[in-house]
């Protein structure tokens, strides 16, 4: 019950904060960012994230973390330090199949989106 309440609360926050500086499309498991307003380098990074990150989870998890500033699984703050730590963790996962360059691109993108979400 507590987990359901937390999920609903986070989704409500996404609905409020999603319009701050980032455009969010879809809902639930189909939730994703609209990269059309991103600079070209970040659109390229988004394509990497869109392919690599969804091997293990939907983009909804990333949208919630970026737009709320809270990791949806752990409930911990999702800031630049967390983004870096998650990047390292994902690179080390054997099934992620991510190179250092892909992790860097994804970390750069998430930092960019984190900044945009506060505008």
MOPAC internal coordinates of N, CA, C and O (Angstrom, degrees):
PM7 1SCF
backbone

  N    0.0000 0     0.00 0     0.00 0    0    0    0
  C    1.4435 1     0.00 0     0.00 0    1    0    0
  C    1.5259 1   110.44 1     0.00 0    2    1    0
  O    1.2310 1   121.11 1   136.51 1    3    2    1
  N    1.3328 1   115.48 1   -43.49 1    3    2    1
  C    1.4544 1   120.41 1  -179.40 1    5    3    2
  C    1.5257 1   110.62 1   -62.58 1    6    5    3
  O    1.2310 1   120.53 1   140.20 1    7    6    5
  N    1.3434 1   116.60 1   -39.80 1    7    6    5
  C    1.4596 1   121.16 1  -179.81 1    9    7    6
  C    1.5295 1   110.72 1   -66.47 1   10    9    7
  O    1.2310 1   120.38 1   141.76 1   11   10    9
  N    1.3258 1   116.88 1   -38.24 1   11   10    9
  C    1.4632 1   120.68 1   178.11 1   13   11   10
  C    1.5210 1   109.83 1   -64.37 1   14   13   11
  O    1.2310 1   120.15 1   136.01 1   15   14   13
  N    1.3262 1   117.33 1   -43.99 1   15   14   13
  C    1.4602 1   120.93 1   178.69 1   17   15   14
  C    1.5199 1   111.01 1   -61.04 1   18   17   15
  O    1.2310 1   120.40 1   136.12 1   19   18   17
  N    1.3440 1   116.85 1   -43.88 1   19   18   17
  C    1.4625 1   121.26 1   179.72 1   21   19   18
  C    1.5202 1   110.70 1   -62.46 1   22   21   19
  O    1.2310 1   120.33 1   137.61 1   23   22   21
  N    1.3195 1   116.97 1   -42.39 1   23   22   21
  C    1.4633 1   121.00 1   178.75 1   25   23   22
  C    1.5230 1   110.89 1   -62.07 1   26   25   23
  O    1.2310 1   120.24 1   134.95 1   27   26   25
  N    1.3237 1   117.14 1   -45.05 1   27   26   25
  C    1.4672 1   120.96 1   179.09 1   29   27   26
  C    1.5216 1   110.47 1   -63.23 1   30   29   27
  O    1.2310 1   120.35 1   137.43 1   31   30   29
  N    1.3256 1   116.94 1   -42.57 1   31   30   29
  C    1.4656 1   120.57 1   178.95 1   33   31   30
  C    1.5230 1   110.84 1   -62.50 1   34   33   31
  O    1.2310 1   120.15 1   137.09 1   35   34   33
  N    1.3244 1   117.32 1   -42.91 1   35   34   33
  C    1.4659 1   120.72 1   179.15 1   37   35   34
  C    1.5229 1   111.35 1   -64.65 1   38   37   35
  O    1.2310 1   120.25 1   139.02 1   39   38   37
  N    1.3267 1   117.13 1   -40.98 1   39   38   37
  C    1.4558 1   119.83 1   178.75 1   41   39   38
  C    1.5222 1   111.71 1   -65.88 1   42   41   39
  O    1.2310 1   120.00 1   145.69 1   43   42   41
  N    1.3268 1   117.60 1   -34.31 1   43   42   41
  C    1.4651 1   120.47 1   175.33 1   45   43   42
  C    1.5228 1   110.29 1   -64.86 1   46   45   43
  O    1.2310 1   120.61 1   138.75 1   47   46   45
  N    1.3153 1   116.43 1   -41.25 1   47   46   45
  C    1.4615 1   120.06 1   177.21 1   49   47   46
  C    1.5134 1   111.28 1   -63.65 1   50   49   47
  O    1.2310 1   120.03 1   142.11 1   51   50   49
  N    1.3209 1   117.56 1   -37.89 1   51   50   49
  C    1.4465 1   121.23 1   178.17 1   53   51   50
  C    1.5223 1   109.34 1   -61.82 1   54   53   51
  O    1.2310 1   120.45 1   137.68 1   55   54   53
  N    1.3206 1   116.74 1   -42.32 1   55   54   53
  C    1.4501 1   120.05 1  -179.91 1   57   55   54
  C    1.5255 1   111.19 1   -62.17 1   58   57   55
  O    1.2310 1   120.05 1   143.61 1   59   58   57
  N    1.3235 1   117.51 1   -36.39 1   59   58   57
  C    1.4585 1   121.60 1   179.79 1   61   59   58
  C    1.5229 1   110.92 1   -77.67 1   62   61   59
  O    1.2310 1   120.14 1   130.14 1   63   62   61
  N    1.3326 1   117.34 1   -49.86 1   63   62   61
  C    1.4527 1   121.54 1  -174.66 1   65   63   62
  C    1.5111 1   113.52 1   -83.20 1   66   65   63
  O    1.2310 1   119.33 1   162.24 1   67   66   65
  N    1.3079 1   118.89 1   -17.76 1   67   66   65
  C    1.4471 1   121.60 1  -177.41 1   69   67   66
  C    1.5061 1   113.26 1   -60.50 1   70   69   67
  O    1.2310 1   119.77 1   159.08 1   71   70   69
  N    1.3078 1   118.05 1   -20.92 1   71   70   69
  C    1.4442 1   121.19 1  -178.30 1   73   71   70
  C    1.5246 1   112.67 1   -96.08 1   74   73   71
  O    1.2310 1   120.15 1   178.93 1   75   74   73
  N    1.3280 1   117.31 1    -1.07 1   75   74   73
  C    1.4597 1   121.23 1  -176.09 1   77   75   74
  C    1.5202 1   111.90 1   -59.35 1   78   77   75
  O    1.2310 1   119.28 1   120.80 1   79   78   77
  N    1.3143 1   118.97 1   -59.20 1   79   78   77
  C    1.4495 1   121.27 1  -178.97 1   81   79   78
  C    1.5110 1   111.82 1  -144.17 1   82   81   79
  O    1.2310 1   120.29 1   174.09 1   83   82   81
  N    1.3011 1   117.05 1    -5.91 1   83   82   81
  C    1.4509 1   123.16 1  -178.77 1   85   83   82
  C    1.5144 1   109.68 1  -125.10 1   86   85   83
  O    1.2310 1   120.94 1   -39.19 1   87   86   85
  N    1.3009 1   115.80 1   140.81 1   87   86   85
  C    1.4529 1   119.69 1   177.05 1   89   87   86
  C    1.5240 1   108.61 1   -94.54 1   90   89   87
  O    1.2310 1   120.84 1   -54.70 1   91   90   89
  N    1.3280 1   115.99 1   125.30 1   91   90   89
  C    1.4577 1   122.77 1  -179.53 1   93   91   90
  C    1.5273 1   107.76 1  -107.12 1   94   93   91
  O    1.2310 1   121.17 1   -47.19 1   95   94   93
  N    1.3266 1   115.37 1   132.81 1   95   94   93
  C    1.4563 1   121.69 1   178.82 1   97   95   94
  C    1.5228 1   109.95 1  -112.65 1   98   97   95
  O    1.2310 1   120.57 1   -27.98 1   99   98   97
  N    1.3144 1   116.51 1   152.02 1   99   98   97
  C    1.4531 1   121.56 1   175.99 1  101   99   98
  C    1.5168 1   112.44 1    73.69 1  102  101   99
  O    1.2310 1   121.43 1     4.34 1  103  102  101
  N    1.3222 1   114.86 1  -175.66 1  103  102  101
  C    1.4622 1   121.04 1   176.22 1  105  103  102
  C    1.5197 1   108.70 1  -151.14 1  106  105  103
  O    1.2310 1   121.19 1   -17.02 1  107  106  105
  N    1.3120 1   115.32 1   162.98 1  107  106  105
  C    1.4615 1   120.11 1  -178.82 1  109  107  106
  C    1.5207 1   111.25 1    58.77 1  110  109  107
  O    1.2310 1   120.93 1    41.48 1  111  110  109
  N    1.3203 1   115.83 1  -138.52 1  111  110  109
  C    1.4620 1   120.46 1  -177.42 1  113  111  110
  C    1.5222 1   114.17 1   -65.28 1  114  113  111
  O    1.2310 1   119.88 1   163.40 1  115  114  113
  N    1.3306 1   117.83 1   -16.60 1  115  114  113
  C    1.4657 1   120.22 1   179.14 1  117  115  114
  C    1.5330 1   112.31 1   -94.37 1  118  117  115
  O    1.2310 1   120.19 1  -175.74 1  119  118  117
  N    1.3263 1   117.23 1     4.26 1  119  118  117
  C    1.4636 1   121.64 1  -179.36 1  121  119  118
  C    1.5232 1   109.75 1   -64.27 1  122  121  119
  O    1.2310 1   121.29 1   -43.10 1  123  122  121
  N    1.3494 1   115.14 1   136.90 1  123  122  121
  C    1.4570 1   121.49 1   179.42 1  125  123  122
  C    1.5178 1   108.75 1  -159.24 1  126  125  123
  O    1.2310 1   120.76 1   -12.01 1  127  126  125
  N    1.3231 1   116.16 1   167.99 1  127  126  125
  C    1.4545 1   120.85 1   176.20 1  129  127  126
  C    1.5175 1   109.72 1   -87.25 1  130  129  127
  O    1.2310 1   120.82 1   -27.11 1  131  130  129
  N    1.3288 1   116.03 1   152.89 1  131  130  129
  C    1.4592 1   121.72 1   172.00 1  133  131  130
  C    1.5267 1   106.32 1   -95.05 1  134  133  131
  O    1.2310 1   119.40 1   -71.48 1  135  134  133
  N    1.3374 1   118.75 1   108.52 1  135  134  133
  C    1.4500 1   120.90 1  -175.99 1  137  135  134
  C    1.5226 1   114.28 1   -83.03 1  138  137  135
  O    1.2310 1   119.50 1  -175.49 1  139  138  137
  N    1.3349 1   118.55 1     4.51 1  139  138  137
  C    1.4683 1   120.64 1  -175.17 1  141  139  138
  C    1.5329 1   112.79 1   -61.33 1  142  141  139
  O    1.2310 1   119.68 1   153.49 1  143  142  141
  N    1.3287 1   118.22 1   -26.51 1  143  142  141
  C    1.4582 1   120.80 1   179.27 1  145  143  142
  C    1.5227 1   113.81 1   -93.43 1  146  145  143
  O    1.2310 1   120.24 1  -178.62 1  147  146  145
  N    1.3258 1   117.14 1     1.38 1  147  146  145
  C    1.4617 1   121.16 1  -179.41 1  149  147  146
  C    1.5282 1   110.03 1   -77.57 1  150  149  147
  O    1.2310 1   120.01 1   -28.37 1  151  150  149
  N    1.3366 1   117.59 1   151.63 1  151  150  149
  C    1.4695 1   119.81 1   169.37 1  153  151  150
  C    1.5326 1   108.60 1   -60.85 1  154  153  151
  O    1.2310 1   120.14 1   -23.74 1  155  154  153
  N    1.3388 1   117.33 1   156.26 1  155  154  153
  C    1.4682 1   120.60 1  -174.07 1  157  155  154
  C    1.5270 1   113.12 1   -57.30 1  158  157  155
  O    1.2310 1   119.83 1   141.96 1  159  158  157
  N    1.3284 1   117.93 1   -38.04 1  159  158  157
  C    1.4682 1   119.45 1   179.77 1  161  159  158
  C    1.5332 1   110.72 1   -65.02 1  162  161  159
  O    1.2310 1   120.44 1   144.11 1  163  162  161
  N    1.3251 1   116.76 1   -35.89 1  163  162  161
  C    1.4605 1   119.82 1   179.46 1  165  163  162
  C    1.5233 1   111.36 1   -74.93 1  166  165  163
  O    1.2310 1   119.87 1   150.30 1  167  166  165
  N    1.3407 1   117.85 1   -29.70 1  167  166  165
  C    1.4735 1   120.06 1   174.71 1  169  167  166
  C    1.5288 1   109.87 1   -65.11 1  170  169  167
  O    1.2310 1   120.57 1   141.34 1  171  170  169
  N    1.3362 1   116.51 1   -38.66 1  171  170  169
  C    1.4655 1   120.81 1   176.07 1  173  171  170
  C    1.5217 1   110.11 1   -63.29 1  174  173  171
  O    1.2310 1   120.44 1   135.60 1  175  174  173
  N    1.3289 1   116.76 1   -44.40 1  175  174  173
  C    1.4725 1   121.05 1   178.11 1  177  175  174
  C    1.5225 1   110.93 1   -63.71 1  178  177  175
  O    1.2310 1   120.51 1   144.28 1  179  178  177
  N    1.3403 1   116.64 1   -35.72 1  179  178  177
  C    1.4633 1   120.09 1   178.98 1  181  179  178
  C    1.5309 1   110.40 1   -63.48 1  182  181  179
  O    1.2310 1   120.25 1   142.08 1  183  182  181
  N    1.3204 1   117.12 1   -37.92 1  183  182  181
  C    1.4632 1   120.23 1   178.12 1  185  183  182
  C    1.5306 1   110.74 1   -62.16 1  186  185  183
  O    1.2310 1   120.43 1   141.35 1  187  186  185
  N    1.3280 1   116.79 1   -38.65 1  187  186  185
  C    1.4664 1   120.84 1   176.66 1  189  187  186
  C    1.5242 1   109.48 1   -63.48 1  190  189  187
  O    1.2310 1   120.81 1   131.31 1  191  190  189
  N    1.3355 1   116.05 1   -48.69 1  191  190  189
  C    1.4641 1   120.12 1  -178.92 1  193  191  190
  C    1.5292 1   110.51 1   -61.30 1  194  193  191
  O    1.2310 1   120.72 1   137.61 1  195  194  193
  N    1.3140 1   116.23 1   -42.39 1  195  194  193
  C    1.4631 1   121.52 1  -177.32 1  197  195  194
  C    1.5332 1   111.90 1   -61.17 1  198  197  195
  O    1.2310 1   120.47 1   148.36 1  199  198  197
  N    1.3190 1   116.70 1   -31.64 1  199  198  197
  C    1.4634 1   120.87 1  -179.67 1  201  199  198
  C    1.5278 1   111.50 1   -87.79 1  202  201  199
  O    1.2310 1   120.31 1   134.36 1  203  202  201
  N    1.3271 1   117.01 1   -45.64 1  203  202  201
  C    1.4655 1   121.01 1  -172.17 1  205  203  202
  C    1.5267 1   112.93 1   -79.16 1  206  205  203
  O    1.2310 1   119.71 1   135.77 1  207  206  205
  N    1.3180 1   118.16 1   -44.23 1  207  206  205
  C    1.4641 1   120.57 1  -173.06 1  209  207  206
  C    1.5247 1   112.46 1   -70.46 1  210  209  207
  O    1.2310 1   120.48 1   148.79 1  211  210  209
  N    1.3325 1   116.69 1   -31.21 1  211  210  209
  C    1.4648 1   118.94 1  -177.07 1  213  211  210
  C    1.5239 1   112.96 1   -77.16 1  214  213  211
  O    1.2310 1   120.47 1   179.21 1  215  214  213
  N    1.3080 1   116.71 1    -0.79 1  215  214  213
  C    1.4713 1   119.18 1   173.92 1  217  215  214
  C    1.5243 1   109.85 1   -65.10 1  218  217  215
  O    1.2310 1   120.55 1   149.48 1  219  218  217
  N    1.3449 1   116.55 1   -30.52 1  219  218  217
  C    1.4712 1   120.44 1  -175.95 1  221  219  218
  C    1.5274 1   113.69 1  -114.76 1  222  221  219
  O    1.2310 1   119.60 1   154.17 1  223  222  221
  N    1.3291 1   118.36 1   -25.83 1  223  222  221
  C    1.4676 1   121.12 1  -178.18 1  225  223  222
  C    1.5222 1   109.38 1  -155.83 1  226  225  223
  O    1.2310 1   120.86 1   -16.79 1  227  226  225
  N    1.3233 1   115.97 1   163.21 1  227  226  225
  C    1.4622 1   120.13 1   178.74 1  229  227  226
  C    1.5282 1   109.55 1   -75.53 1  230  229  227
  O    1.2310 1   120.94 1   -15.18 1  231  230  229
  N    1.3304 1   115.80 1   164.82 1  231  230  229
  C    1.4628 1   119.83 1   176.48 1  233  231  230
  C    1.5211 1   111.77 1   -71.12 1  234  233  231
  O    1.2310 1   120.21 1   166.31 1  235  234  233
  N    1.3233 1   117.21 1   -13.69 1  235  234  233
  C    1.4623 1   120.51 1   177.01 1  237  235  234
  C    1.5303 1   110.49 1   -54.94 1  238  237  235
  O    1.2310 1   120.20 1   139.09 1  239  238  237
  N    1.3064 1   117.21 1   -40.91 1  239  238  237
  C    1.4632 1   121.11 1  -179.21 1  241  239  238
  C    1.5292 1   110.48 1   -60.59 1  242  241  239
  O    1.2310 1   120.75 1   138.56 1  243  242  241
  N    1.3297 1   116.18 1   -41.44 1  243  242  241
  C    1.4643 1   120.88 1   179.30 1  245  243  242
  C    1.5239 1   110.54 1   -69.32 1  246  245  243
  O    1.2310 1   120.18 1   137.42 1  247  246  245
  N    1.3192 1   117.26 1   -42.58 1  247  246  245
  C    1.4703 1   121.22 1   179.26 1  249  247  246
  C    1.5267 1   110.14 1   -59.67 1  250  249  247
  O    1.2310 1   120.26 1   133.05 1  251  250  249
  N    1.3134 1   117.10 1   -46.95 1  251  250  249
  C    1.4680 1   120.82 1  -179.52 1  253  251  250
  C    1.5280 1   110.39 1   -62.21 1  254  253  251
  O    1.2310 1   120.38 1   134.66 1  255  254  253
  N    1.3253 1   116.87 1   -45.34 1  255  254  253
  C    1.4666 1   120.41 1  -178.91 1  257  255  254
  C    1.5273 1   111.51 1   -62.44 1  258  257  255
  O    1.2310 1   120.41 1   134.03 1  259  258  257
  N    1.3199 1   116.82 1   -45.97 1  259  258  257
  C    1.4709 1   120.86 1  -178.24 1  261  259  258
  C    1.5231 1   111.19 1   -67.55 1  262  261  259
  O    1.2310 1   120.03 1   134.20 1  263  262  261
  N    1.3182 1   117.55 1   -45.80 1  263  262  261
  C    1.4690 1   119.94 1  -173.34 1  265  263  262
  C    1.5206 1   114.19 1   -77.50 1  266  265  263
  O    1.2310 1   120.49 1   155.67 1  267  266  265
  N    1.3424 1   116.66 1   -24.33 1  267  266  265
  C    1.4644 1   118.92 1  -179.81 1  269  267  266
  C    1.5155 1   112.96 1  -102.74 1  270  269  267
  O    1.2310 1   120.52 1   158.05 1  271  270  269
  N    1.3425 1   116.61 1   -21.95 1  271  270  269
  C    1.4592 1   119.95 1  -175.84 1  273  271  270
  C    1.5213 1   112.19 1    78.58 1  274  273  271
  O    1.2310 1   120.65 1  -166.10 1  275  274  273
  N    1.3474 1   116.36 1    13.90 1  275  274  273
  C    1.4642 1   121.89 1  -179.34 1  277  275  274
  C    1.5233 1   108.83 1  -130.23 1  278  277  275
  O    1.2310 1   120.59 1   -49.39 1  279  278  277
  N    1.3206 1   116.48 1   130.61 1  279  278  277
  C    1.4598 1   120.66 1   176.57 1  281  279  278
  C    1.5260 1   108.55 1   -67.56 1  282  281  279
  O    1.2310 1   119.92 1   -56.65 1  283  282  281
  N    1.3435 1   117.76 1   123.35 1  283  282  281
  C    1.4632 1   119.11 1  -174.30 1  285  283  282
  C    1.5253 1   114.66 1   -66.70 1  286  285  283
  O    1.2310 1   119.39 1   156.55 1  287  286  285
  N    1.3086 1   118.76 1   -23.45 1  287  286  285
  C    1.4593 1   120.51 1  -178.66 1  289  287  286
  C    1.5270 1   111.35 1   -86.38 1  290  289  287
  O    1.2310 1   120.69 1   131.46 1  291  290  289
  N    1.3370 1   116.29 1   -48.54 1  291  290  289
  C    1.4664 1   119.78 1  -175.27 1  293  291  290
  C    1.5186 1   113.69 1   -92.31 1  294  293  291
  O    1.2310 1   120.24 1   158.23 1  295  294  293
  N    1.3373 1   117.14 1   -21.77 1  295  294  293
  C    1.4617 1   120.34 1  -175.76 1  297  295  294
  C    1.5233 1   112.96 1    77.63 1  298  297  295
  O    1.2310 1   120.40 1  -174.11 1  299  298  297
  N    1.3190 1   116.84 1     5.89 1  299  298  297
  C    1.4680 1   121.65 1   179.92 1  301  299  298
  C    1.5265 1   110.08 1   -82.56 1  302  301  299
  O    1.2310 1   119.95 1   -20.77 1  303  302  301
  N    1.3319 1   117.70 1   159.23 1  303  302  301
  C    1.4696 1   120.10 1   177.27 1  305  303  302
  C    1.5332 1   111.12 1   -58.11 1  306  305  303
  O    1.2310 1   120.81 1   -40.09 1  307  306  305
  N    1.3157 1   116.06 1   139.91 1  307  306  305
  C    1.4580 1   122.31 1   177.02 1  309  307  306
  C    1.5141 1   106.96 1  -111.18 1  310  309  307
  O    1.2310 1   121.12 1   -85.10 1  311  310  309
  N    1.3315 1   115.46 1    94.90 1  311  310  309
  C    1.4616 1   122.42 1  -178.17 1  313  311  310
  C    1.5217 1   108.62 1  -127.70 1  314  313  311
  O    1.2310 1   120.31 1    10.38 1  315  314  313
  N    1.3272 1   117.01 1  -169.62 1  315  314  313
  C    1.4631 1   120.69 1  -178.10 1  317  315  314
  C    1.5268 1   112.60 1   -58.53 1  318  317  315
  O    1.2310 1   120.15 1   140.85 1  319  318  317
  N    1.3209 1   117.31 1   -39.15 1  319  318  317
  C    1.4682 1   120.32 1   178.60 1  321  319  318
  C    1.5311 1   110.80 1   -65.04 1  322  321  319
  O    1.2310 1   120.68 1   138.84 1  323  322  321
  N    1.3240 1   116.30 1   -41.16 1  323  322  321
  C    1.4625 1   120.19 1   179.06 1  325  323  322
  C    1.5254 1   110.62 1   -66.82 1  326  325  323
  O    1.2310 1   120.74 1   139.60 1  327  326  325
  N    1.3274 1   116.19 1   -40.40 1  327  326  325
  C    1.4663 1   120.04 1   179.15 1  329  327  326
  C    1.5242 1   110.19 1   -59.79 1  330  329  327
  O    1.2310 1   120.63 1   134.49 1  331  330  329
  N    1.3139 1   116.39 1   -45.51 1  331  330  329
  C    1.4725 1   120.83 1   179.25 1  333  331  330
  C    1.5310 1   109.86 1   -61.73 1  334  333  331
  O    1.2310 1   120.49 1   133.81 1  335  334  333
  N    1.3225 1   116.67 1   -46.19 1  335  334  333
  C    1.4679 1   120.65 1  -179.70 1  337  335  334
  C    1.5244 1   111.50 1   -62.30 1  338  337  335
  O    1.2310 1   120.15 1   137.53 1  339  338  337
  N    1.3394 1   117.33 1   -42.47 1  339  338  337
  C    1.4624 1   120.11 1   177.94 1  341  339  338
  C    1.5245 1   110.57 1   -64.57 1  342  341  339
  O    1.2310 1   119.98 1   141.27 1  343  342  341
  N    1.3327 1   117.65 1   -38.73 1  343  342  341
  C    1.4591 1   120.54 1   177.83 1  345  343  342
  C    1.5166 1   111.72 1   -58.80 1  346  345  343
  O    1.2310 1   120.80 1   133.24 1  347  346  345
  N    1.3120 1   116.07 1   -46.76 1  347  346  345
  C    1.4673 1   120.87 1   178.90 1  349  347  346
  C    1.5321 1   110.19 1   -63.22 1  350  349  347
  O    1.2310 1   121.01 1   136.19 1  351  350  349
  N    1.3342 1   115.68 1   -43.81 1  351  350  349
  C    1.4691 1   120.38 1  -179.46 1  353  351  350
  C    1.5307 1   110.84 1   -61.79 1  354  353  351
  O    1.2310 1   120.32 1   137.26 1  355  354  353
  N    1.3279 1   116.99 1   -42.74 1  355  354  353
  C    1.4598 1   120.67 1  -177.87 1  357  355  354
  C    1.5334 1   110.89 1   -69.03 1  358  357  355
  O    1.2310 1   120.21 1   143.82 1  359  358  357
  N    1.3250 1   117.21 1   -36.18 1  359  358  357
  C    1.4570 1   120.40 1   179.37 1  361  359  358
  C    1.5373 1   110.26 1   -64.29 1  362  361  359
  O    1.2310 1   120.88 1   146.73 1  363  362  361
  N    1.3145 1   115.92 1   -33.27 1  363  362  361
  C    1.4648 1   120.61 1  -177.95 1  365  363  362
  C    1.5237 1   113.42 1   -80.25 1  366  365  363
  O    1.2310 1   120.36 1   165.14 1  367  366  365
  N    1.3234 1   116.92 1   -14.86 1  367  366  365
  C    1.4688 1   119.35 1   178.78 1  369  367  366
  C    1.5302 1   108.53 1   -71.51 1  370  369  367
  O    1.2310 1   120.32 1   -51.53 1  371  370  369
  N    1.3233 1   116.98 1   128.47 1  371  370  369
  C    1.4643 1   119.21 1  -175.73 1  373  371  370
  C    1.5329 1   113.68 1   -62.79 1  374  373  371
  O    1.2310 1   119.72 1   148.41 1  375  374  373
  N    1.3199 1   118.14 1   -31.59 1  375  374  373
  C    1.4650 1   120.34 1  -177.81 1  377  375  374
  C    1.5208 1   113.85 1   -85.18 1  378  377  375
  O    1.2310 1   119.86 1   173.41 1  379  378  377
  N    1.3328 1   117.86 1    -6.59 1  379  378  377
  C    1.4648 1   118.82 1  -177.57 1  381  379  378
  C    1.5205 1   111.55 1   -72.99 1  382  381  379
  O    1.2310 1   120.72 1   149.36 1  383  382  381
  N    1.3248 1   116.22 1   -30.64 1  383  382  381
  C    1.4641 1   120.96 1   178.71 1  385  383  382
  C    1.5298 1   111.21 1    54.19 1  386  385  383
  O    1.2310 1   120.34 1  -139.84 1  387  386  385
  N    1.3413 1   116.96 1    40.16 1  387  386  385
  C    1.4631 1   121.95 1  -178.82 1  389  387  386
  C    1.5281 1   110.23 1  -105.74 1  390  389  387
  O    1.2310 1   121.08 1   -43.90 1  391  390  389
  N    1.3258 1   115.53 1   136.10 1  391  390  389
  C    1.4544 1   121.22 1   174.65 1  393  391  390
  C    1.5234 1   108.91 1   -85.95 1  394  393  391
  O    1.2310 1   120.66 1   -11.95 1  395  394  393
  N    1.3197 1   116.35 1   168.05 1  395  394  393
  C    1.4712 1   120.05 1   176.66 1  397  395  394
  C    1.5198 1   110.55 1   -60.09 1  398  397  395
  O    1.2310 1   120.17 1   141.36 1  399  398  397
  N    1.3304 1   117.28 1   -38.64 1  399  398  397
  C    1.4691 1   120.96 1   179.94 1  401  399  398
  C    1.5337 1   111.23 1   -65.27 1  402  401  399
  O    1.2310 1   120.39 1   141.21 1  403  402  401
  N    1.3226 1   116.85 1   -38.79 1  403  402  401
  C    1.4602 1   120.15 1   178.76 1  405  403  402
  C    1.5229 1   110.89 1   -69.14 1  406  405  403
  O    1.2310 1   120.38 1   140.80 1  407  406  405
  N    1.3187 1   116.88 1   -39.20 1  407  406  405
  C    1.4654 1   119.74 1   176.79 1  409  407  406
  C    1.5198 1   109.86 1   -64.32 1  410  409  407
  O    1.2310 1   120.00 1   136.38 1  411  410  409
  N    1.3306 1   117.61 1   -43.62 1  411  410  409
  C    1.4636 1   120.62 1   178.69 1  413  411  410
  C    1.5228 1   110.83 1   -60.80 1  414  413  411
  O    1.2310 1   120.36 1   136.37 1  415  414  413
  N    1.3239 1   116.91 1   -43.63 1  415  414  413
  C    1.4641 1   120.81 1   178.86 1  417  415  414
  C    1.5246 1   110.74 1   -61.58 1  418  417  415
  O    1.2310 1   120.37 1   138.11 1  419  418  417
  N    1.3148 1   116.89 1   -41.89 1  419  418  417
  C    1.4637 1   121.39 1  -179.36 1  421  419  418
  C    1.5278 1   110.99 1   -69.18 1  422  421  419
  O    1.2310 1   120.36 1   138.50 1  423  422  421
  N    1.3185 1   116.91 1   -41.50 1  423  422  421
  C    1.4757 1   120.69 1   177.64 1  425  423  422
  C    1.5227 1   109.91 1   -63.82 1  426  425  423
  O    1.2310 1   120.11 1   136.32 1  427  426  425
  N    1.3342 1   117.39 1   -43.68 1  427  426  425
  C    1.4718 1   120.92 1   177.61 1  429  427  426
  C    1.5241 1   110.43 1   -59.28 1  430  429  427
  O    1.2310 1   120.80 1   136.17 1  431  430  429
  N    1.3273 1   116.08 1   -43.83 1  431  430  429
  C    1.4649 1   120.84 1   179.19 1  433  431  430
  C    1.5259 1   111.30 1   -61.85 1  434  433  431
  O    1.2310 1   120.36 1   132.10 1  435  434  433
  N    1.3253 1   116.92 1   -47.90 1  435  434  433
  C    1.4686 1   119.35 1  -177.90 1  437  435  434
  C    1.5241 1   111.22 1   -65.56 1  438  437  435
  O    1.2310 1   119.66 1   144.15 1  439  438  437
  N    1.3287 1   118.25 1   -35.85 1  439  438  437
  C    1.4610 1   120.29 1   174.85 1  441  439  438
  C    1.5301 1   110.71 1   -64.22 1  442  441  439
  O    1.2310 1   120.57 1   138.15 1  443  442  441
  N    1.3308 1   116.51 1   -41.85 1  443  442  441
  C    1.4642 1   121.12 1   176.48 1  445  443  442
  C    1.5353 1   110.19 1   -60.13 1  446  445  443
  O    1.2310 1   120.72 1   132.12 1  447  446  445
  N    1.3308 1   116.22 1   -47.88 1  447  446  445
  C    1.4631 1   119.93 1  -179.00 1  449  447  446
  C    1.5254 1   111.46 1   -65.62 1  450  449  447
  O    1.2310 1   120.07 1   143.14 1  451  450  449
  N    1.3159 1   117.47 1   -36.86 1  451  450  449
  C    1.4597 1   120.72 1   177.30 1  453  451  450
  C    1.5324 1   110.07 1   -60.50 1  454  453  451
  O    1.2310 1   120.61 1   136.37 1  455  454  453
  N    1.3317 1   116.45 1   -43.63 1  455  454  453
  C    1.4661 1   120.70 1   177.27 1  457  455  454
  C    1.5288 1   110.81 1   -63.41 1  458  457  455
  O    1.2310 1   120.55 1   136.32 1  459  458  457
  N    1.3252 1   116.55 1   -43.68 1  459  458  457
  C    1.4612 1   120.77 1  -179.29 1  461  459  458
  C    1.5249 1   112.06 1   -65.50 1  462  461  459
  O    1.2310 1   120.30 1   146.55 1  463  462  461
  N    1.3087 1   117.04 1   -33.45 1  463  462  461
  C    1.4702 1   120.34 1  -177.55 1  465  463  462
  C    1.5223 1   112.75 1   -67.51 1  466  465  463
  O    1.2310 1   120.47 1   160.76 1  467  466  465
  N    1.3116 1   116.71 1   -19.24 1  467  466  465
  C    1.4723 1   119.89 1  -179.28 1  469  467  466
  C    1.5261 1   112.20 1   -93.18 1  470  469  467
  O    1.2310 1   120.08 1   177.64 1  471  470  469
  N    1.3036 1   117.45 1    -2.36 1  471  470  469
  C    1.4839 1   120.70 1   179.94 1  473  471  470
  C    1.4944 1   111.86 1   -79.61 1  474  473  471
  O    1.2310 1   120.10 1   180.00 1  475  474  473

